[in-house]
């Protein structure tokens, strides 16, 4: 997404990523594209305290990462940090896996798989955005795609397991936990 952002809009990009491995991959891809002078990927940073100056960004893009801010309070802080970083009129666009208000299933296996105790909800994100001066411009509910995606991931994982491709790489306990959570 970062490289697309730059190619499309010639913008300067500052990356916030918790994973050292993902940051290294991002740096390699950015360097290969000749964009290291325009894309900053300094180190592992928290999305609740980025270290960036207030009112710096025209846009913030987050792809399925807020859910990893462990707990409701951390997700709320992540939205507050985004609001702090945006210039007046700036845009926060994000995708995230959320819990539906109508979900009545036990999600403990899902929570265990992703090492969380809960998921955010649309109403929570709307409230946090409003509390931080952000206006909701659009919302697209794609929850119908989640079972399709998780089912496909589970099918591929189980096929690789049956073919022996994961033997010695991933423990059976981990694979079972993943299968239950998918």
C-alpha positions in Angstrom: 0.0 0.0 0.0 2.9 2.4 0.8 4.5 2.0 -2.6 1.1 2.4 -4.3 0.5 5.5 -2.3 3.8 7.1 -3.4 3.4 6.0 -7.0 -0.1 7.4 -7.2 0.3 10.6 -5.3 4.0 11.2 -5.0 3.6 11.6 -1.3 6.0 11.2 1.6 5.2 8.2 3.7 6.0 7.4 7.3 5.4 3.7 8.3 4.3 2.5 11.7 4.8 -1.2 12.2 5.2 -3.3 15.3 7.0 -6.2 13.6 10.8 -6.0 13.1 10.5 -8.6 10.3 7.8 -6.6 8.4 9.8 -3.3 8.8 12.9 -5.0 7.3 10.8 -6.3 4.4 9.3 -2.9 3.9 12.8 -1.3 3.8 14.0 -3.8 1.3 11.0 -3.3 -1.0 11.2 0.5 -0.7 14.9 0.5 -1.5 14.4 -1.8 -4.5 11.8 0.7 -5.8 14.3 3.6 -5.3 12.0 5.3 -2.8 14.0 5.2 0.4 14.3 9.0 0.4 10.5 9.4 0.4 9.4 6.5 2.6 10.4 6.5 6.3 10.4 3.2 8.1 12.6 4.0 11.1 11.9 1.2 13.6 9.2 -0.8 15.4 6.7 1.8 16.7 3.5 1.8 18.6 0.3 3.1 16.9 -0.7 4.6 20.2 2.5 6.7 20.4 4.3 7.1 17.1 6.7 9.9 18.0 5.5 12.0 15.0 4.6 15.7 15.3 1.0 16.6 15.7 -0.9 17.8 12.6 1.7 16.4 10.2 -0.3 14.1 7.9 -2.9 14.6 5.2 -3.9 11.0 5.3 -3.4 7.9 7.5 -4.0 4.4 6.2 -4.2 1.4 8.5 -4.8 -2.1 7.1 -6.1 -4.7 9.6 -3.8 -3.5 12.4 -6.0 -1.8 15.0 -7.3 -5.1 16.2 -3.8 -6.0 17.3 -3.8 -3.1 19.8 -4.5 -5.4 22.7 -7.8 -4.3 24.4 -10.4 -1.7 23.9 -8.3 1.0 25.7 -5.4 0.6 23.3 -7.6 0.7 20.2 -9.2 3.9 21.5 -5.7 5.3 22.0 -4.7 4.3 18.4 -7.7 6.3 17.0 -6.7 9.3 19.3 -3.2 9.1 18.0 -4.4 9.1 14.4 -6.6 12.2 15.1 -3.6 13.9 16.7 -1.4 13.3 13.7 -3.8 14.5 11.0 -3.8 18.0 9.6 -7.2 19.8 9.7 -9.3 18.1 7.0 -7.1 15.0 7.0 -8.4 11.6 6.3 -8.1 8.4 8.3 -8.9 5.3 6.2 -8.7 1.9 7.7 -9.8 -1.7 7.5 -10.1 -3.9 10.5 -11.6 -7.1 11.6 -14.4 -6.1 14.0 -17.0 -7.9 16.1 -20.6 -7.4 14.8 -23.2 -6.1 17.2 -25.4 -9.0 16.2 -22.7 -11.7 16.7 -24.0 -14.2 19.2 -21.3 -16.9 18.8 -18.6 -17.8 21.3 -15.4 -16.2 19.8 -13.0 -17.5 22.3 -11.2 -19.7 19.7 -10.8 -16.7 17.4 -9.5 -14.6 20.3 -7.1 -17.3 21.3 -5.8 -17.7 17.7 -5.0 -13.9 17.5 -4.0 -13.7 21.1 -6.6 -11.1 22.1 -9.5 -10.9 24.6 -11.9 -9.0 22.4 -12.4 -7.2 19.0 -13.4 -3.6 18.4 -16.9 -2.9 17.0 -18.2 -0.5 14.4 -20.0 1.5 17.2 -16.8 1.7 19.3 -14.7 3.0 16.3 -17.5 5.6 15.5 -17.6 6.8 19.1 -13.8 7.0 19.4 -13.6 8.9 16.1 -16.3 11.4 17.2 -14.6 11.9 20.6 -11.4 12.8 18.8 -13.0 15.2 16.3 -13.1 12.9 13.3 -16.1 12.8 11.1 -17.4 9.5 9.6 -17.5 9.9 5.8 -18.1 6.4 4.7 -18.4 2.9 6.1 -18.5 -0.3 4.1 -19.6 -3.5 5.9 -17.7 -6.4 4.4 -18.4 -8.8 7.2 -19.9 -11.3 4.8 -16.4 -11.8 3.3 -14.8 -12.8 6.6 -16.1 -16.4 6.7 -15.1 -16.9 3.0 -11.6 -15.6 3.7 -11.0 -17.6 6.9 -12.4 -20.7 5.3 -10.0 -20.4 2.4 -7.0 -19.8 4.8 -8.1 -22.9 6.8 -8.5 -25.0 3.7 -5.0 -24.1 2.4 -3.4 -24.6 5.8 -5.0 -28.0 6.3 -4.0 -29.1 2.7 -0.4 -28.1 3.4 -0.6 -29.9 6.7 -1.9 -33.1 5.0 0.8 -32.9 2.3 3.5 -32.7 5.0 4.6 -29.2 3.9 4.4 -27.8 7.4 6.1 -30.7 9.2 8.9 -29.5 11.4 8.1 -25.9 10.7 4.9 -25.5 12.8 3.8 -27.5 15.8 0.6 -29.6 15.7 -0.6 -27.7 18.7 -0.3 -24.4 16.9 -1.9 -25.7 13.7 -4.8 -27.1 15.8 -5.2 -23.7 17.5 -5.2 -22.0 14.2 -7.7 -24.4 12.7 -10.1 -23.9 15.6 -9.8 -20.2 15.4 -10.4 -20.1 11.6 
